[in-house]
Amino acid sequence: MDQTKIDVLRALPVPGFDHLIEGQPVPASDGGRMEIISPIDGRVLTTTAKGTVADMNAAIASARGAFEDGRWSGQPPAARKKVLLKWADLIESHALELAVLGVRDNGTEIGMAFKAEPGSAAGTIRYYAEALDKIYGEIAPTPGNILGMIHKEPVGVVGAIIPWNFPLMIGAWKLGPALAMGNSVVLKPSETGSLALMRMAELALEAGLPPGVLNAVTGEGRVVGEAMGLSMDVDVLAFTGSGATGRRLMEYAARSNMKRVYLELGGKSPNIVFADAPDLGEAAKVAASGIFRNAGQVCVAGSRLLVEASIHDDFVAAVAQAAEAMRVGDPLQLETQIGAVNSEAQLNANLGFVETAISEGGGLVTGGGRIFEDTGGYYMEPTIVTGVTRDATLAQKEVFGPVLAVTPFESEEEAISLANATVYGLAGAAWTANLSRAHRMVRAVRTGVMHINTYGGADGTVPLGGVGQSGNGSDKSLHAIDKYVNLKTAWIKL
């Protein structure tokens, strides 16, 4: 990346986005617009259509019509593959444009955004494009006079509700397998992270995706998201976001057509460091980046640091040193390592968690406050709180900000007990040179992803899914395809 090119793109005005319905930009039916505030400086960046129930219903009707007439679902796998591969190429060729647009919208530091957003999205779309003509049905073991076949068919219309922290990456996790298997999709981007995703949807049309196969409606979740959830014409809902919204979507499904609902709801992930870790210095640096990159706004962030008591003080000091060395600031500067918090509301919530932690007896090691307020943007110091007890608010509630809760432990058994002492189960890690202990931790910690001697970095070949109140189903890998197909049995008497 080149800073000059970033600065040029940053200076460009951002056009307002309308909905994307039946391949065309469509304004809100009542003319409503939403202001998009940039977390970089707190100023209005642009506007998007403020969707209505009628707008969402129109997008769903378009998707249903596209599915039923077979303009995409009826195409041979090779044809769908060609379009998706071209889409991936277009995402790559527009990568810097997409990354800068996204950073201006949600505040992620550009160094992370460039790889994690367009880079990841292009790779994901390409992965499922390459996989789609390698997904076979099955022949059942039957008596000689019976032929039993199991077909995999697209489910129909998929509703995808995408969060603001990594809209291209997470959007692609849902779009890739859903479109590869021949479904139509209606996107509902976040109110505070829609711009790059809307642009990526436009590129899908440029790649040759037929109109109506991918529609997108911007607006408030309580309006257009609810309309999607209550629709009788949406067959599957795929959602990444908060537990409260996830519960509402399940209720909407029950009140409508009992559509399948797949949820990824975040976590309170434990990062467990034993005294016999192979490299405590490396573990400290990774622990800092595992919670503070993207200002802690990562669903799998290692937000609980569990440290063996014998090394607690020295290790926490090393993590604090690493955190204080990380550069917080303008996310469109290449040297920035921690960007802006997504919104003022999120920033205030983060600061409130710190106040609560201290009132409950936690010790503030570093950070804890808002910084660069004079810019108008939403920036927060990387924050470390020690002495966080098992039942403390900071140990139980997802902050979604740059706040690390630290708890000591005396034994492996206590570490496992602490790790499992939340309602969540999305990710975790253990640092140890003991191979047997490493395998025990993988088995014992109730989570969808367990890292050993690292944190993060799992690619698209493996699933991401949660247990407990972190959700159900999996994004990424071939397993994600299962969410977007129906199994149909053919039982034929010969």
C-alpha positions as CSV (number, residue, x, y, z in Angstrom):
1,M,0.0,0.0,0.0
2,D,1.0,3.6,-0.7
3,Q,0.1,6.4,1.7
4,T,-0.2,8.9,-1.2
5,K,-2.8,6.7,-2.9
6,I,-4.7,6.3,0.4
7,D,-4.7,10.1,0.9
8,V,-6.0,10.6,-2.6
9,L,-8.9,8.2,-2.0
10,R,-9.6,9.7,1.4
11,A,-10.1,13.2,-0.2
12,L,-12.7,12.0,-2.6
13,P,-16.4,12.7,-1.8
14,V,-18.4,9.6,-1.0
15,P,-21.6,9.4,-3.1
16,G,-24.8,8.5,-1.3
17,F,-26.0,4.9,-1.7
18,D,-29.5,3.8,-2.5
19,H,-30.9,0.3,-2.1
20,L,-29.9,-2.3,-4.7
21,I,-33.0,-4.0,-5.9
22,E,-33.4,-6.0,-9.2
23,G,-30.0,-4.8,-10.3
24,Q,-30.8,-1.1,-9.9
25,P,-30.2,1.7,-7.3
26,V,-33.6,2.4,-5.7
27,P,-34.3,5.2,-3.2
28,A,-36.3,4.6,0.0
29,S,-40.0,4.4,-0.8
30,D,-40.7,7.4,1.4
31,G,-37.5,9.3,0.4
32,G,-35.8,8.8,3.8
33,R,-32.0,9.1,4.2
34,M,-29.6,8.2,7.0
35,E,-26.5,10.2,7.8
36,I,-23.3,8.2,7.9
37,I,-20.9,9.6,10.6
38,S,-17.2,8.8,10.1
39,P,-15.6,7.7,13.4
40,I,-12.4,9.3,12.2
41,D,-13.6,12.8,12.8
42,G,-17.2,12.6,13.9
43,R,-18.4,14.3,10.7
44,V,-21.1,13.4,8.2
45,L,-19.5,11.3,5.5
46,T,-22.5,10.7,3.2
47,T,-26.0,9.4,3.4
48,T,-27.7,6.1,2.5
49,A,-31.3,5.2,1.9
50,K,-33.3,4.8,5.1
51,G,-35.2,1.7,4.2
52,T,-38.9,1.0,4.9
53,V,-40.8,-2.3,5.4
54,A,-42.0,-1.8,1.8
55,D,-38.4,-1.5,0.6
56,M,-37.4,-4.8,2.3
57,N,-40.4,-6.6,1.0
58,A,-39.6,-5.4,-2.6
59,A,-36.0,-6.7,-2.3
60,I,-37.3,-10.1,-1.0
61,A,-39.8,-10.3,-3.8
62,S,-37.1,-9.6,-6.3
63,A,-34.9,-12.3,-4.8
64,R,-37.8,-14.8,-4.7
65,G,-38.6,-14.1,-8.4
66,A,-35.0,-14.5,-9.4
67,F,-34.8,-17.8,-7.6
68,E,-38.0,-19.2,-8.9
69,D,-37.3,-18.4,-12.6
70,G,-33.9,-20.0,-12.4
71,R,-31.8,-17.2,-13.7
72,W,-29.1,-18.2,-11.2
73,S,-30.3,-21.3,-9.4
74,G,-30.9,-22.9,-12.8
75,Q,-27.5,-22.1,-14.2
76,P,-24.9,-25.0,-14.5
77,P,-22.2,-25.0,-11.8
78,A,-19.6,-24.0,-14.3
79,A,-21.5,-20.8,-15.2
80,R,-22.0,-19.8,-11.6
81,K,-18.3,-20.5,-10.9
82,K,-17.2,-18.2,-13.8
83,V,-19.3,-15.2,-12.4
84,L,-18.1,-15.7,-8.9
85,L,-14.4,-15.9,-9.9
86,K,-14.8,-12.7,-11.9
87,W,-16.4,-11.0,-8.9
88,A,-13.4,-12.1,-6.8
89,D,-11.1,-10.6,-9.4
90,L,-13.0,-7.3,-9.3
91,I,-12.9,-7.1,-5.5
92,E,-9.1,-7.5,-5.7
93,S,-8.7,-4.9,-8.4
94,H,-10.8,-2.4,-6.3
95,A,-9.2,-3.5,-3.1
96,L,-7.7,-0.2,-2.0
97,E,-10.8,1.7,-2.9
98,L,-13.0,-0.7,-0.9
99,A,-10.6,-0.7,2.1
100,V,-10.4,3.1,2.3
101,L,-14.2,3.5,1.9
102,G,-14.7,1.0,4.7
103,V,-12.2,2.6,7.0
104,R,-13.8,6.0,6.5
105,D,-17.1,4.3,7.5
106,N,-16.1,2.1,10.5
107,G,-12.7,3.2,11.7
108,T,-10.6,0.0,11.3
109,E,-6.9,0.7,10.9
110,I,-6.0,0.5,7.2
111,G,-3.2,-2.1,7.6
112,M,-5.7,-4.5,9.0
113,A,-8.6,-3.5,6.8
114,F,-6.8,-4.0,3.5
115,K,-6.1,-7.7,4.3
116,A,-9.1,-8.5,6.4
117,E,-11.7,-6.8,4.2
118,P,-11.3,-6.9,0.4
119,G,-8.3,-9.3,0.6
120,S,-10.3,-11.8,2.7
121,A,-13.6,-11.2,0.8
122,A,-12.0,-12.0,-2.6
123,G,-10.3,-15.1,-1.2
124,T,-13.6,-16.3,0.3
125,I,-15.6,-15.8,-2.9
126,R,-12.9,-17.5,-4.9
127,Y,-12.8,-20.4,-2.4
128,Y,-16.6,-21.2,-2.8
129,A,-16.4,-20.6,-6.5
130,E,-13.8,-23.3,-6.8
131,A,-15.7,-25.6,-4.4
132,L,-19.2,-25.4,-6.0
133,D,-18.6,-27.9,-8.8
134,K,-17.0,-30.3,-6.4
135,I,-20.1,-30.7,-4.1
136,Y,-21.6,-34.2,-4.8
137,G,-24.8,-35.8,-3.8
138,E,-24.8,-39.3,-2.4
139,I,-26.0,-42.8,-3.2
140,A,-27.5,-44.6,-0.2
141,P,-26.7,-48.3,0.6
142,T,-30.0,-49.9,-0.4
143,P,-31.4,-53.3,-1.5
144,G,-30.7,-54.2,-5.1
145,N,-34.2,-53.3,-6.3
146,I,-34.0,-49.7,-4.7
147,L,-32.0,-46.7,-5.8
148,G,-31.6,-44.2,-2.9
149,M,-30.2,-40.8,-3.8
150,I,-29.5,-37.8,-1.7
151,H,-29.6,-34.5,-3.6
152,K,-28.3,-31.1,-2.4
153,E,-30.6,-28.3,-3.5
154,P,-30.4,-24.5,-2.8
155,V,-32.8,-23.4,0.0
156,G,-34.2,-20.4,-1.9
157,V,-33.9,-16.9,-0.5
158,V,-31.2,-16.2,2.1
159,G,-31.4,-13.1,4.3
160,A,-28.0,-12.0,5.5
161,I,-27.6,-9.4,8.3
162,I,-24.0,-8.1,8.4
163,P,-22.2,-6.3,11.3
164,W,-20.1,-3.1,11.1
165,N,-16.7,-4.4,12.2
166,F,-15.7,-6.4,9.2
167,P,-18.6,-6.1,6.7
168,L,-16.7,-7.3,3.6
169,M,-15.1,-10.3,5.3
170,I,-18.2,-11.4,7.2
171,G,-20.5,-10.6,4.3
172,A,-18.4,-12.8,2.0
173,W,-18.6,-15.6,4.6
174,K,-22.3,-15.7,4.0
175,L,-22.5,-14.6,0.3
176,G,-19.9,-17.0,-0.9
177,P,-21.5,-20.3,0.0
178,A,-25.1,-19.0,-0.4
179,L,-24.6,-17.8,-3.9
180,A,-22.3,-20.7,-4.9
181,M,-25.1,-23.2,-4.2
182,G,-27.6,-21.2,-6.3
183,N,-29.5,-19.2,-3.7
184,S,-30.7,-15.7,-4.0
185,V,-29.6,-13.3,-1.2
186,V,-30.9,-10.1,0.4
187,L,-28.3,-8.2,2.3
188,K,-29.0,-5.9,5.3
189,P,-25.8,-4.0,6.1
190,S,-25.2,-2.4,9.5
191,E,-26.3,1.3,9.9
192,T,-22.6,2.1,10.8
193,G,-20.8,0.0,8.3
194,S,-22.6,-0.3,5.0
195,L,-20.7,1.6,2.4
196,A,-18.0,-0.8,1.3
197,L,-20.4,-3.7,1.4
198,M,-22.8,-1.8,-0.9
199,R,-20.0,-1.1,-3.3
200,M,-19.0,-4.8,-3.3
201,A,-22.5,-5.7,-4.2
202,E,-22.4,-3.4,-7.2
203,L,-19.2,-5.2,-8.3
204,A,-21.2,-8.5,-8.2
205,L,-23.5,-7.1,-10.9
206,E,-20.5,-5.9,-12.9
207,A,-19.2,-9.5,-12.8
208,G,-22.4,-10.8,-14.3
209,L,-24.5,-11.8,-11.4
210,P,-28.1,-11.6,-12.7
211,P,-30.3,-8.8,-11.4
212,G,-32.4,-9.8,-8.4
213,V,-30.0,-12.6,-7.3
214,L,-28.3,-10.2,-4.8
215,N,-30.3,-7.3,-3.4
216,A,-29.3,-5.0,-0.6
217,V,-31.4,-2.7,1.6
218,T,-29.9,-0.1,4.0
219,G,-31.7,1.1,7.0
220,E,-32.5,0.6,10.7
221,G,-32.5,-3.0,12.0
222,R,-35.7,-2.4,14.0
223,V,-37.4,-1.6,10.7
224,V,-35.9,-3.5,7.7
225,G,-34.2,-6.2,9.8
226,E,-37.4,-7.0,11.5
227,A,-39.2,-7.1,8.1
228,M,-36.6,-9.6,6.9
229,G,-37.0,-11.7,10.0
230,L,-40.8,-11.7,9.7
231,S,-40.9,-12.4,6.0
232,M,-42.7,-15.5,4.8
233,D,-40.5,-15.5,1.7
234,V,-37.1,-15.7,3.4
235,D,-36.0,-19.3,3.9
236,V,-32.7,-18.9,5.9
237,L,-31.5,-16.0,8.1
238,A,-27.7,-15.7,8.6
239,F,-26.7,-13.1,11.2
240,T,-23.6,-11.9,12.9
241,G,-24.1,-9.5,15.8
242,S,-25.4,-9.1,19.3
243,G,-27.2,-11.8,21.3
244,A,-30.2,-9.5,21.9
245,T,-30.8,-9.1,18.2
246,G,-30.1,-12.8,17.6
247,R,-32.9,-13.7,20.1
248,R,-35.3,-11.4,18.3
249,L,-34.5,-13.0,14.9
250,M,-35.4,-16.4,16.4
251,E,-38.6,-15.0,17.7
252,Y,-39.4,-13.5,14.2
253,A,-38.7,-16.9,12.6
254,A,-41.2,-18.6,15.0
255,R,-43.8,-15.9,14.3
256,S,-43.5,-16.3,10.5
257,N,-42.5,-19.3,8.4
258,M,-40.1,-21.0,11.0
259,K,-37.2,-20.2,8.7
260,R,-33.8,-21.5,9.7
261,V,-31.7,-19.0,11.7
262,Y,-27.9,-19.2,12.0
263,L,-26.3,-16.9,14.5
264,E,-22.8,-15.8,15.3
265,L,-23.1,-13.8,18.5
266,G,-19.7,-12.9,19.7
267,G,-18.0,-14.0,22.9
268,K,-15.9,-13.4,26.0
269,S,-12.9,-15.4,24.8
270,P,-10.3,-16.7,27.3
271,N,-6.6,-16.4,26.5
272,I,-4.9,-18.7,28.9
273,V,-1.1,-18.4,29.6
274,F,0.7,-21.0,31.6
275,A,4.1,-20.5,33.1
276,D,5.6,-23.1,30.7
277,A,4.6,-21.2,27.6
278,P,7.3,-21.6,25.0
279,D,7.9,-17.9,24.6
280,L,6.3,-15.6,27.1
281,G,7.5,-12.5,25.3
282,E,5.8,-13.5,22.1
283,A,2.7,-14.5,24.1
284,A,2.5,-11.0,25.7
285,K,2.7,-9.3,22.3
286,V,0.1,-11.6,20.8
287,A,-2.2,-11.1,23.8
288,A,-2.0,-7.3,23.3
289,S,-2.8,-7.5,19.5
290,G,-5.4,-10.2,20.1
291,I,-7.6,-7.7,22.1
292,F,-6.5,-4.3,20.9
293,R,-6.3,-4.5,17.1
294,N,-9.4,-2.9,15.5
295,A,-9.9,-1.2,18.9
296,G,-11.1,-4.5,20.3
297,Q,-14.0,-4.7,17.9
298,V,-13.5,-8.3,16.9
299,C,-15.9,-11.1,17.8
300,V,-13.1,-13.6,18.6
301,A,-11.0,-11.0,20.5
302,G,-9.1,-12.5,23.5
303,S,-10.8,-10.2,26.0
304,R,-10.1,-12.3,29.1
305,L,-6.5,-12.9,29.9
306,L,-6.1,-15.8,32.4
307,V,-2.5,-15.9,33.7
308,E,-0.8,-18.5,35.9
309,A,-0.2,-16.8,39.3
310,S,3.5,-17.5,39.4
311,I,4.1,-15.3,36.3
312,H,1.1,-13.0,36.7
313,D,2.8,-9.7,37.6
314,D,5.7,-9.9,35.1
315,F,3.4,-11.1,32.3
316,V,0.8,-8.4,32.8
317,A,3.6,-5.8,32.8
318,A,4.9,-7.2,29.5
319,V,1.4,-7.0,28.0
320,A,1.0,-3.5,29.2
321,Q,4.3,-2.5,27.7
322,A,3.2,-4.0,24.4
323,A,-0.1,-2.2,24.6
324,E,1.4,1.1,25.3
325,A,3.8,0.7,22.4
326,M,0.9,0.3,19.9
327,R,0.1,3.4,18.0
328,V,-3.5,4.7,18.3
329,G,-4.7,7.2,15.9
330,D,-6.0,8.1,12.4
331,P,-6.9,4.7,10.9
332,L,-6.0,5.9,7.4
333,Q,-2.3,6.4,8.4
334,L,-0.3,3.3,7.6
335,E,1.7,3.5,10.9
336,T,-1.5,3.3,13.0
337,Q,-2.0,0.0,14.8
338,I,-5.3,0.8,16.6
339,G,-8.0,2.8,14.8
340,A,-11.2,4.4,15.9
341,V,-14.1,3.0,17.9
342,N,-17.0,2.6,15.5
343,S,-19.4,5.2,17.0
344,E,-19.8,7.6,19.9
345,A,-22.4,5.3,21.5
346,Q,-19.9,2.4,21.4
347,L,-17.1,4.5,22.8
348,N,-19.3,5.6,25.7
349,A,-20.4,2.0,26.4
350,N,-16.7,1.0,26.5
351,L,-15.8,3.7,29.0
352,G,-18.8,2.7,31.1
353,F,-17.5,-0.9,31.3
354,V,-14.1,0.5,32.6
355,E,-15.9,2.5,35.3
356,T,-17.9,-0.5,36.3
357,A,-14.8,-2.7,36.5
358,I,-13.0,-0.3,38.8
359,S,-16.1,0.1,41.0
360,E,-16.2,-3.7,41.3
361,G,-12.6,-3.8,42.6
362,G,-10.5,-4.1,39.5
363,G,-7.1,-2.4,39.2
364,L,-6.4,-0.1,36.2
365,V,-3.0,-1.0,34.8
366,T,-3.0,1.2,31.8
367,G,-5.4,3.2,29.6
368,G,-9.1,3.7,30.5
369,G,-9.9,6.9,28.8
370,R,-10.9,8.7,25.6
371,I,-8.2,10.3,23.6
372,F,-7.9,12.7,20.7
373,E,-11.3,14.1,21.5
374,D,-10.2,17.4,19.8
375,T,-10.3,15.6,16.4
376,G,-14.0,14.9,16.8
377,G,-13.3,11.2,16.3
378,Y,-13.9,8.3,18.7
379,Y,-10.6,7.0,20.0
380,M,-9.8,5.1,23.2
381,E,-6.6,4.0,25.0
382,P,-5.9,0.3,25.1
383,T,-7.0,-0.6,28.6
384,I,-6.0,-3.3,31.0
385,V,-7.8,-4.1,34.2
386,T,-6.4,-6.7,36.7
387,G,-8.1,-8.4,39.6
388,V,-11.2,-9.2,37.6
389,T,-13.1,-11.9,39.5
390,R,-15.0,-14.8,37.9
391,D,-18.4,-13.1,38.3
392,A,-17.3,-9.5,37.6
393,T,-19.2,-7.6,34.9
394,L,-15.9,-7.4,32.9
395,A,-15.5,-11.2,33.0
396,Q,-19.1,-11.9,31.9
397,K,-20.2,-9.2,29.5
398,E,-18.9,-8.6,26.0
399,V,-17.4,-5.1,25.8
400,F,-16.5,-5.0,22.1
401,G,-13.8,-2.4,22.7
402,P,-10.1,-2.2,23.7
403,V,-10.5,-3.4,27.2
404,L,-8.7,-6.5,28.6
405,A,-9.8,-8.2,31.8
406,V,-7.0,-10.1,33.7
407,T,-7.6,-12.9,36.1
408,P,-4.9,-15.1,37.8
409,F,-5.2,-18.9,38.3
410,E,-3.3,-21.5,40.3
411,S,-3.8,-24.7,38.4
412,E,-4.9,-26.2,35.1
413,E,-8.2,-27.2,36.6
414,E,-8.9,-23.7,37.8
415,A,-7.9,-22.3,34.4
416,I,-10.4,-24.5,32.7
417,S,-13.1,-23.6,35.2
418,L,-12.5,-19.9,34.7
419,A,-12.4,-20.3,30.9
420,N,-15.8,-22.0,30.9
421,A,-17.4,-19.7,33.4
422,T,-19.4,-17.6,30.9
423,V,-22.4,-18.1,28.7
424,Y,-20.2,-17.7,25.6
425,G,-18.1,-20.1,23.6
426,L,-16.7,-18.6,20.5
427,A,-12.9,-18.7,20.7
428,G,-10.0,-19.2,23.1
429,A,-6.3,-19.9,23.4
430,A,-3.8,-21.7,25.6
431,W,-0.1,-21.1,25.8
432,T,2.0,-24.1,26.9
433,A,5.0,-26.2,25.9
434,N,3.3,-29.3,27.3
435,L,1.8,-31.2,24.4
436,S,-0.5,-33.3,26.6
437,R,-1.8,-30.2,28.4
438,A,-2.3,-28.5,25.0
439,H,-4.6,-31.4,23.9
440,R,-6.4,-31.4,27.2
441,M,-7.1,-27.7,26.9
442,V,-8.5,-28.1,23.3
443,R,-10.9,-30.7,24.7
444,A,-11.8,-29.1,27.9
445,V,-12.5,-25.5,26.9
446,R,-16.0,-25.2,25.6
447,T,-15.5,-23.0,22.5
448,G,-15.8,-23.2,18.7
449,V,-12.2,-22.3,18.0
450,M,-9.2,-23.1,20.3
451,H,-5.8,-21.7,19.5
452,I,-2.6,-23.2,20.9
453,N,0.5,-21.0,21.2
454,T,-1.1,-18.3,19.0
455,Y,-4.2,-16.2,18.8
456,G,-6.1,-15.7,15.6
457,G,-5.1,-16.4,12.0
458,A,-7.3,-19.4,11.3
459,D,-8.1,-19.2,7.6
460,G,-11.0,-20.2,5.4
461,T,-10.3,-23.9,5.4
462,V,-11.6,-24.3,8.9
463,P,-15.0,-23.4,10.4
464,L,-15.9,-20.6,12.7
465,G,-18.8,-21.3,14.9
466,G,-19.8,-20.9,18.5
467,V,-21.3,-22.9,21.3
468,G,-23.6,-21.7,24.1
469,Q,-24.8,-18.2,23.6
470,S,-22.1,-17.6,20.9
471,G,-24.5,-19.0,18.4
472,N,-25.0,-22.0,16.1
473,G,-23.9,-23.1,12.6
474,S,-20.5,-22.3,11.1
475,D,-19.1,-19.7,8.8
476,K,-16.0,-20.5,6.6
477,S,-14.9,-23.8,5.2
478,L,-16.9,-26.4,3.3
479,H,-19.1,-26.8,6.4
480,A,-20.7,-23.4,5.8
481,I,-22.3,-24.8,2.7
482,D,-24.6,-27.0,4.8
483,K,-26.5,-23.9,5.9
484,Y,-27.6,-23.0,2.4
485,V,-28.7,-26.4,1.0
486,N,-31.7,-28.7,1.5
487,L,-31.2,-32.4,1.4
488,K,-33.7,-34.2,-0.8
489,T,-34.1,-37.9,-0.8
490,A,-35.0,-39.8,-4.0
491,W,-36.3,-43.3,-3.2
492,I,-36.7,-45.2,-6.5
493,K,-38.0,-48.7,-6.9
494,L,-36.3,-50.3,-9.8
